[in-house]
Amino acid sequence: MYSDLKELDIYKLEEIIQRYPWYVNARVALLDKLARMGREYFESGVRASFIYLPNRKVILRRIMAEIPSLVLRRKMVRTLA
């Protein structure tokens, strides 16, 4: 299907997610890109993907490890946990 989701831009990832809403890897790749853009983008992306993410803690830890400058509000961290 898609060989490397990290190479796709945000618009292409959103297109894939619209077509395949349960495609978790595309959602994680999108959240990773949104996190690099800033906290507000990431938090809005998480809210939109909330129901589709099977293990939010693991995904949050992975993204926070890759982007240590990403600082989330406490309320968002509690929501994700």
MOPAC internal coordinates of N, CA, C and O (Angstrom, degrees):
PM7 1SCF
backbone

  N    0.0000 0     0.00 0     0.00 0    0    0    0
  C    1.4394 1     0.00 0     0.00 0    1    0    0
  C    1.5261 1   109.67 1     0.00 0    2    1    0
  O    1.2310 1   119.75 1    95.32 1    3    2    1
  N    1.3267 1   118.08 1   -84.68 1    3    2    1
  C    1.4576 1   121.88 1   178.61 1    5    3    2
  C    1.5188 1   107.33 1  -121.42 1    6    5    3
  O    1.2310 1   120.66 1   -60.93 1    7    6    5
  N    1.3174 1   116.35 1   119.07 1    7    6    5
  C    1.4548 1   119.75 1  -172.15 1    9    7    6
  C    1.5228 1   113.56 1   -70.35 1   10    9    7
  O    1.2310 1   119.83 1   131.51 1   11   10    9
  N    1.3148 1   117.93 1   -48.49 1   11   10    9
  C    1.4549 1   119.56 1  -178.55 1   13   11   10
  C    1.5200 1   109.57 1  -136.18 1   14   13   11
  O    1.2310 1   120.92 1   -76.26 1   15   14   13
  N    1.3085 1   115.85 1   103.74 1   15   14   13
  C    1.4635 1   121.30 1  -176.30 1   17   15   14
  C    1.5244 1   112.19 1   -67.42 1   18   17   15
  O    1.2310 1   120.11 1   153.39 1   19   18   17
  N    1.3287 1   117.40 1   -26.61 1   19   18   17
  C    1.4623 1   120.34 1  -179.08 1   21   19   18
  C    1.5257 1   112.31 1   -65.44 1   22   21   19
  O    1.2310 1   120.34 1   157.00 1   23   22   21
  N    1.3226 1   116.95 1   -23.00 1   23   22   21
  C    1.4588 1   120.50 1  -179.55 1   25   23   22
  C    1.5298 1   112.73 1   -81.54 1   26   25   23
  O    1.2310 1   120.33 1   164.71 1   27   26   25
  N    1.3231 1   116.97 1   -15.29 1   27   26   25
  C    1.4616 1   120.42 1  -178.33 1   29   27   26
  C    1.5232 1   111.03 1   -80.09 1   30   29   27
  O    1.2310 1   120.80 1   -28.66 1   31   30   29
  N    1.3263 1   116.08 1   151.34 1   31   30   29
  C    1.4596 1   119.28 1   177.19 1   33   31   30
  C    1.5286 1   109.88 1   -84.22 1   34   33   31
  O    1.2310 1   121.24 1    -6.97 1   35   34   33
  N    1.3309 1   115.24 1   173.03 1   35   34   33
  C    1.4643 1   121.50 1  -175.84 1   37   35   34
  C    1.5266 1   111.48 1   -59.65 1   38   37   35
  O    1.2310 1   120.41 1   138.61 1   39   38   37
  N    1.3142 1   116.82 1   -41.39 1   39   38   37
  C    1.4670 1   120.37 1  -177.00 1   41   39   38
  C    1.5213 1   111.84 1   -65.01 1   42   41   39
  O    1.2310 1   120.52 1   140.20 1   43   42   41
  N    1.3229 1   116.60 1   -39.80 1   43   42   41
  C    1.4630 1   120.52 1   178.95 1   45   43   42
  C    1.5399 1   110.24 1   -68.50 1   46   45   43
  O    1.2310 1   120.69 1   140.00 1   47   46   45
  N    1.3300 1   116.28 1   -40.00 1   47   46   45
  C    1.4698 1   119.57 1   177.58 1   49   47   46
  C    1.5266 1   111.06 1   -63.20 1   50   49   47
  O    1.2310 1   120.52 1   137.82 1   51   50   49
  N    1.3365 1   116.60 1   -42.18 1   51   50   49
  C    1.4649 1   119.35 1   177.79 1   53   51   50
  C    1.5261 1   111.36 1   -63.65 1   54   53   51
  O    1.2310 1   120.64 1   143.95 1   55   54   53
  N    1.3124 1   116.38 1   -36.05 1   55   54   53
  C    1.4606 1   120.47 1   177.09 1   57   55   54
  C    1.5327 1   110.95 1   -64.30 1   58   57   55
  O    1.2310 1   120.49 1   137.21 1   59   58   57
  N    1.3186 1   116.67 1   -42.79 1   59   58   57
  C    1.4672 1   121.30 1   178.08 1   61   59   58
  C    1.5271 1   109.97 1   -63.21 1   62   61   59
  O    1.2310 1   120.69 1   137.04 1   63   62   61
  N    1.3347 1   116.28 1   -42.96 1   63   62   61
  C    1.4659 1   120.44 1  -179.03 1   65   63   62
  C    1.5229 1   111.23 1   -65.62 1   66   65   63
  O    1.2310 1   120.07 1   142.80 1   67   66   65
  N    1.3137 1   117.47 1   -37.20 1   67   66   65
  C    1.4672 1   119.39 1   176.66 1   69   67   66
  C    1.5230 1   110.60 1   -63.46 1   70   69   67
  O    1.2310 1   121.18 1   142.16 1   71   70   69
  N    1.3032 1   115.35 1   -37.84 1   71   70   69
  C    1.4690 1   119.30 1  -178.29 1   73   71   70
  C    1.5391 1   112.03 1   -77.46 1   74   73   71
  O    1.2310 1   121.19 1   141.84 1   75   74   73
  N    1.3382 1   115.32 1   -38.16 1   75   74   73
  C    1.4728 1   121.50 1  -178.47 1   77   75   74
  C    1.5326 1   108.59 1  -127.69 1   78   77   75
  O    1.2310 1   119.44 1   -99.77 1   79   78   77
  N    1.3199 1   118.66 1    80.23 1   79   78   77
  C    1.4727 1   121.29 1  -173.81 1   81   79   78
  C    1.5276 1   115.11 1   -60.41 1   82   81   79
  O    1.2310 1   119.36 1   154.20 1   83   82   81
  N    1.3146 1   118.82 1   -25.80 1   83   82   81
  C    1.4680 1   120.76 1  -177.91 1   85   83   82
  C    1.5223 1   112.67 1   -93.39 1   86   85   83
  O    1.2310 1   119.50 1  -170.65 1   87   86   85
  N    1.3225 1   118.57 1     9.35 1   87   86   85
  C    1.4637 1   122.75 1  -179.62 1   89   87   86
  C    1.5398 1   108.40 1   -79.13 1   90   89   87
  O    1.2310 1   121.30 1   -90.14 1   91   90   89
  N    1.3247 1   115.11 1    89.86 1   91   90   89
  C    1.4600 1   122.20 1  -172.08 1   93   91   90
  C    1.5282 1   111.70 1   -62.66 1   94   93   91
  O    1.2310 1   119.48 1   140.43 1   95   94   93
  N    1.3083 1   118.60 1   -39.57 1   95   94   93
  C    1.4632 1   120.76 1  -178.08 1   97   95   94
  C    1.5246 1   111.65 1   -61.36 1   98   97   95
  O    1.2310 1   120.12 1   143.62 1   99   98   97
  N    1.3180 1   117.37 1   -36.38 1   99   98   97
  C    1.4651 1   120.29 1   176.36 1  101   99   98
  C    1.5248 1   110.13 1   -67.54 1  102  101   99
  O    1.2310 1   120.24 1   140.95 1  103  102  101
  N    1.3117 1   117.14 1   -39.05 1  103  102  101
  C    1.4665 1   120.77 1   178.28 1  105  103  102
  C    1.5233 1   111.11 1   -65.12 1  106  105  103
  O    1.2310 1   120.42 1   138.90 1  107  106  105
  N    1.3174 1   116.80 1   -41.10 1  107  106  105
  C    1.4664 1   120.71 1   178.94 1  109  107  106
  C    1.5360 1   109.78 1   -65.50 1  110  109  107
  O    1.2310 1   119.90 1   137.57 1  111  110  109
  N    1.3205 1   117.79 1   -42.43 1  111  110  109
  C    1.4691 1   120.92 1   177.69 1  113  111  110
  C    1.5230 1   110.49 1   -61.86 1  114  113  111
  O    1.2310 1   120.46 1   139.77 1  115  114  113
  N    1.3327 1   116.73 1   -40.23 1  115  114  113
  C    1.4613 1   120.65 1   178.21 1  117  115  114
  C    1.5281 1   110.43 1   -65.70 1  118  117  115
  O    1.2310 1   119.92 1   135.20 1  119  118  117
  N    1.3294 1   117.76 1   -44.80 1  119  118  117
  C    1.4589 1   120.74 1   178.94 1  121  119  118
  C    1.5251 1   111.06 1   -61.90 1  122  121  119
  O    1.2310 1   120.23 1   143.11 1  123  122  121
  N    1.3131 1   117.17 1   -36.89 1  123  122  121
  C    1.4574 1   121.13 1   177.30 1  125  123  122
  C    1.5350 1   110.42 1   -61.65 1  126  125  123
  O    1.2310 1   120.56 1   135.42 1  127  126  125
  N    1.3096 1   116.53 1   -44.58 1  127  126  125
  C    1.4721 1   120.33 1   178.74 1  129  127  126
  C    1.5275 1   111.26 1   -66.83 1  130  129  127
  O    1.2310 1   120.52 1   139.67 1  131  130  129
  N    1.3219 1   116.62 1   -40.33 1  131  130  129
  C    1.4599 1   120.26 1   178.81 1  133  131  130
  C    1.5283 1   111.18 1   -65.76 1  134  133  131
  O    1.2310 1   120.30 1   143.13 1  135  134  133
  N    1.3275 1   117.04 1   -36.87 1  135  134  133
  C    1.4600 1   120.73 1   178.32 1  137  135  134
  C    1.5197 1   110.94 1   -62.96 1  138  137  135
  O    1.2310 1   120.76 1   143.27 1  139  138  137
  N    1.3117 1   116.15 1   -36.73 1  139  138  137
  C    1.4654 1   120.19 1   178.51 1  141  139  138
  C    1.5287 1   111.67 1   -69.11 1  142  141  139
  O    1.2310 1   120.57 1   157.19 1  143  142  141
  N    1.3262 1   116.51 1   -22.81 1  143  142  141
  C    1.4623 1   120.58 1   178.23 1  145  143  142
  C    1.5242 1   111.98 1   -81.57 1  146  145  143
  O    1.2310 1   120.16 1   153.30 1  147  146  145
  N    1.3297 1   117.30 1   -26.70 1  147  146  145
  C    1.4603 1   120.50 1   178.79 1  149  147  146
  C    1.5119 1   112.48 1   145.00 1  150  149  147
  O    1.2310 1   121.66 1   -15.65 1  151  150  149
  N    1.3208 1   114.43 1   164.35 1  151  150  149
  C    1.4585 1   121.43 1  -176.33 1  153  151  150
  C    1.5197 1   113.13 1   -59.01 1  154  153  151
  O    1.2310 1   120.23 1   135.65 1  155  154  153
  N    1.3289 1   117.16 1   -44.35 1  155  154  153
  C    1.4655 1   120.40 1  -176.54 1  157  155  154
  C    1.5266 1   111.36 1   -61.15 1  158  157  155
  O    1.2310 1   120.82 1   137.19 1  159  158  157
  N    1.3220 1   116.04 1   -42.81 1  159  158  157
  C    1.4629 1   120.07 1   179.00 1  161  159  158
  C    1.5242 1   110.75 1   -64.65 1  162  161  159
  O    1.2310 1   121.04 1   135.28 1  163  162  161
  N    1.3297 1   115.62 1   -44.72 1  163  162  161
  C    1.4600 1   120.22 1  -179.06 1  165  163  162
  C    1.5260 1   111.18 1   -62.11 1  166  165  163
  O    1.2310 1   120.54 1   132.75 1  167  166  165
  N    1.3278 1   116.57 1   -47.25 1  167  166  165
  C    1.4629 1   119.76 1  -177.76 1  169  167  166
  C    1.5242 1   111.62 1   -63.62 1  170  169  167
  O    1.2310 1   119.98 1   141.98 1  171  170  169
  N    1.3130 1   117.64 1   -38.02 1  171  170  169
  C    1.4707 1   118.76 1   177.46 1  173  171  170
  C    1.5233 1   110.54 1   -68.55 1  174  173  171
  O    1.2310 1   120.27 1   144.20 1  175  174  173
  N    1.3287 1   117.08 1   -35.80 1  175  174  173
  C    1.4634 1   120.65 1   177.01 1  177  175  174
  C    1.5075 1   112.35 1   -66.08 1  178  177  175
  O    1.2310 1   120.70 1   141.40 1  179  178  177
  N    1.3358 1   116.28 1   -38.60 1  179  178  177
  C    1.4607 1   120.42 1   178.45 1  181  179  178
  C    1.5212 1   109.56 1   -64.44 1  182  181  179
  O    1.2310 1   120.66 1   135.84 1  183  182  181
  N    1.3291 1   116.34 1   -44.16 1  183  182  181
  C    1.4748 1   118.88 1   179.66 1  185  183  182
  C    1.5219 1   111.08 1   -59.33 1  186  185  183
  O    1.2310 1   120.26 1   139.48 1  187  186  185
  N    1.3177 1   117.10 1   -40.52 1  187  186  185
  C    1.4664 1   120.76 1  -179.38 1  189  187  186
  C    1.5253 1   111.79 1   -69.93 1  190  189  187
  O    1.2310 1   120.17 1   151.83 1  191  190  189
  N    1.3246 1   117.28 1   -28.17 1  191  190  189
  C    1.4661 1   121.71 1  -176.37 1  193  191  190
  C    1.5196 1   113.63 1  -101.27 1  194  193  191
  O    1.2310 1   120.42 1   178.22 1  195  194  193
  N    1.3017 1   116.80 1    -1.78 1  195  194  193
  C    1.4660 1   122.94 1  -170.82 1  197  195  194
  C    1.5233 1   113.67 1   -46.24 1  198  197  195
  O    1.2310 1   119.76 1   129.59 1  199  198  197
  N    1.2900 1   118.07 1   -50.41 1  199  198  197
  C    1.4667 1   121.64 1  -174.46 1  201  199  198
  C    1.5329 1   112.56 1   -70.78 1  202  201  199
  O    1.2310 1   120.24 1   156.76 1  203  202  201
  N    1.3142 1   117.15 1   -23.24 1  203  202  201
  C    1.4601 1   120.57 1  -175.00 1  205  203  202
  C    1.5307 1   113.58 1   -90.70 1  206  205  203
  O    1.2310 1   120.06 1   168.79 1  207  206  205
  N    1.3330 1   117.49 1   -11.21 1  207  206  205
  C    1.4612 1   120.55 1  -176.22 1  209  207  206
  C    1.5215 1   110.64 1   -89.77 1  210  209  207
  O    1.2310 1   119.76 1   -62.28 1  211  210  209
  N    1.3312 1   118.06 1   117.72 1  211  210  209
  C    1.4593 1   120.76 1  -175.42 1  213  211  210
  C    1.5293 1   113.40 1   -71.15 1  214  213  211
  O    1.2310 1   119.89 1   142.74 1  215  214  213
  N    1.3139 1   117.81 1   -37.26 1  215  214  213
  C    1.4604 1   120.48 1  -177.83 1  217  215  214
  C    1.5202 1   108.70 1  -138.22 1  218  217  215
  O    1.2310 1   121.28 1   -90.94 1  219  218  217
  N    1.3025 1   115.17 1    89.06 1  219  218  217
  C    1.4628 1   120.94 1  -174.50 1  221  219  218
  C    1.5206 1   112.27 1   -65.21 1  222  221  219
  O    1.2310 1   119.85 1   145.95 1  223  222  221
  N    1.3324 1   117.88 1   -34.05 1  223  222  221
  C    1.4673 1   120.82 1  -179.01 1  225  223  222
  C    1.5232 1   111.46 1   -60.81 1  226  225  223
  O    1.2310 1   120.53 1   132.62 1  227  226  225
  N    1.3213 1   116.60 1   -47.38 1  227  226  225
  C    1.4621 1   121.22 1  -178.36 1  229  227  226
  C    1.5189 1   110.06 1   -62.63 1  230  229  227
  O    1.2310 1   120.66 1   136.15 1  231  230  229
  N    1.3142 1   116.34 1   -43.85 1  231  230  229
  C    1.4637 1   120.47 1  -179.43 1  233  231  230
  C    1.5276 1   110.33 1   -64.75 1  234  233  231
  O    1.2310 1   120.30 1   136.34 1  235  234  233
  N    1.3259 1   117.03 1   -43.66 1  235  234  233
  C    1.4601 1   120.77 1   179.32 1  237  235  234
  C    1.5262 1   110.69 1   -62.29 1  238  237  235
  O    1.2310 1   119.83 1   134.53 1  239  238  237
  N    1.3099 1   117.93 1   -45.47 1  239  238  237
  C    1.4671 1   120.92 1   179.53 1  241  239  238
  C    1.5235 1   111.30 1   -60.51 1  242  241  239
  O    1.2310 1   120.38 1   137.43 1  243  242  241
  N    1.3177 1   116.88 1   -42.57 1  243  242  241
  C    1.4641 1   120.53 1  -179.51 1  245  243  242
  C    1.5253 1   111.37 1   -62.91 1  246  245  243
  O    1.2310 1   120.98 1   134.74 1  247  246  245
  N    1.3183 1   115.73 1   -45.26 1  247  246  245
  C    1.4623 1   119.92 1  -178.73 1  249  247  246
  C    1.5301 1   110.15 1   -68.54 1  250  249  247
  O    1.2310 1   119.98 1   138.82 1  251  250  249
  N    1.3230 1   117.64 1   -41.18 1  251  250  249
  C    1.4664 1   120.40 1   178.99 1  253  251  250
  C    1.5314 1   111.03 1   -64.63 1  254  253  251
  O    1.2310 1   119.92 1   146.36 1  255  254  253
  N    1.3371 1   117.75 1   -33.64 1  255  254  253
  C    1.4617 1   120.86 1   177.70 1  257  255  254
  C    1.5273 1   110.80 1   -68.30 1  258  257  255
  O    1.2310 1   120.36 1   142.95 1  259  258  257
  N    1.3234 1   116.91 1   -37.05 1  259  258  257
  C    1.4580 1   120.65 1  -179.59 1  261  259  258
  C    1.5228 1   112.21 1   -76.92 1  262  261  259
  O    1.2310 1   120.68 1   148.98 1  263  262  261
  N    1.3331 1   116.31 1   -31.02 1  263  262  261
  C    1.4638 1   121.02 1  -177.24 1  265  263  262
  C    1.5282 1   108.38 1  -127.53 1  266  265  263
  O    1.2310 1   120.15 1  -100.00 1  267  266  265
  N    1.3269 1   117.32 1    80.00 1  267  266  265
  C    1.4704 1   119.74 1  -176.63 1  269  267  266
  C    1.5295 1   113.58 1   -64.33 1  270  269  267
  O    1.2310 1   120.00 1   160.04 1  271  270  269
  N    1.3128 1   117.60 1   -19.96 1  271  270  269
  C    1.4651 1   119.93 1  -179.30 1  273  271  270
  C    1.5328 1   112.23 1   -76.77 1  274  273  271
  O    1.2310 1   120.30 1   169.89 1  275  274  273
  N    1.3306 1   117.03 1   -10.11 1  275  274  273
  C    1.4601 1   120.86 1   179.57 1  277  275  274
  C    1.5234 1   109.27 1   -74.58 1  278  277  275
  O    1.2310 1   120.74 1   -64.99 1  279  278  277
  N    1.3116 1   116.20 1   115.01 1  279  278  277
  C    1.4593 1   121.82 1  -179.86 1  281  279  278
  C    1.5209 1   107.57 1  -115.40 1  282  281  279
  O    1.2310 1   121.14 1   -60.38 1  283  282  281
  N    1.3186 1   115.42 1   119.62 1  283  282  281
  C    1.4574 1   120.48 1  -178.38 1  285  283  282
  C    1.5202 1   110.26 1   -99.39 1  286  285  283
  O    1.2310 1   120.97 1   -26.37 1  287  286  285
  N    1.2977 1   115.75 1   153.63 1  287  286  285
  C    1.4668 1   120.36 1   174.24 1  289  287  286
  C    1.5281 1   108.94 1   -69.05 1  290  289  287
  O    1.2310 1   120.54 1   -29.49 1  291  290  289
  N    1.3196 1   116.57 1   150.51 1  291  290  289
  C    1.4683 1   121.09 1  -179.04 1  293  291  290
  C    1.5227 1   112.07 1   -56.83 1  294  293  291
  O    1.2310 1   121.10 1   139.32 1  295  294  293
  N    1.3210 1   115.50 1   -40.68 1  295  294  293
  C    1.4602 1   119.57 1  -178.88 1  297  295  294
  C    1.5395 1   109.89 1   -59.56 1  298  297  295
  O    1.2310 1   119.99 1   139.02 1  299  298  297
  N    1.3268 1   117.63 1   -40.98 1  299  298  297
  C    1.4648 1   120.76 1   179.67 1  301  299  298
  C    1.5127 1   110.80 1   -67.35 1  302  301  299
  O    1.2310 1   119.84 1   140.00 1  303  302  301
  N    1.3190 1   117.90 1   -40.00 1  303  302  301
  C    1.4604 1   120.90 1   179.47 1  305  303  302
  C    1.5144 1   110.41 1   -63.62 1  306  305  303
  O    1.2310 1   120.01 1   137.86 1  307  306  305
  N    1.3332 1   117.58 1   -42.14 1  307  306  305
  C    1.4695 1   120.70 1   177.21 1  309  307  306
  C    1.5234 1   110.77 1   -64.16 1  310  309  307
  O    1.2310 1   120.27 1   142.49 1  311  310  309
  N    1.3066 1   117.09 1   -37.51 1  311  310  309
  C    1.4650 1   121.41 1   179.66 1  313  311  310
  C    1.5126 1   110.90 1   -65.01 1  314  313  311
  O    1.2310 1   120.63 1   140.65 1  315  314  313
  N    1.3216 1   116.40 1   -39.35 1  315  314  313
  C    1.4676 1   121.26 1  -177.94 1  317  315  314
  C    1.5086 1   112.76 1   -75.70 1  318  317  315
  O    1.2310 1   120.27 1   153.37 1  319  318  317
  N    1.3112 1   117.08 1   -26.63 1  319  318  317
  C    1.4758 1   120.67 1  -175.26 1  321  319  318
  C    1.5066 1   112.53 1   -71.58 1  322  321  319
  O    1.2310 1   120.10 1   180.00 1  323  322  321

